[in-house]
């Protein structure tokens, strides 16, 4: 027997609102989503895997429109494998660039933490400023 999950359980697992999951369903982003005899959505592991991919793509700044295209490619089958590979390769490059920018930001924050730790220890910025840029 296949384990199924309620929309509330799915929302909690992914830290999403129920309305967001309903929106995904309305936009046909979750293929093969079934409803029980009472008309309530029931989610399988396959549906959870799809939501996981949707959330991953969203975090990489992909638009819902592009996510929808990806889901459609998946539904189309093997003839879209190259398009899906190309999409993920472009996404990989984009995320690597974002991470490089975030690393620069983190480096600056780390420097400022060190700077202000020393200034607090000295009770003044005077000595730290003498040897470093602010």
Order of alpha helices (4+ residues) and beta strands (2+ residues): alpha-alpha-beta-beta-alpha-alpha-alpha-alpha
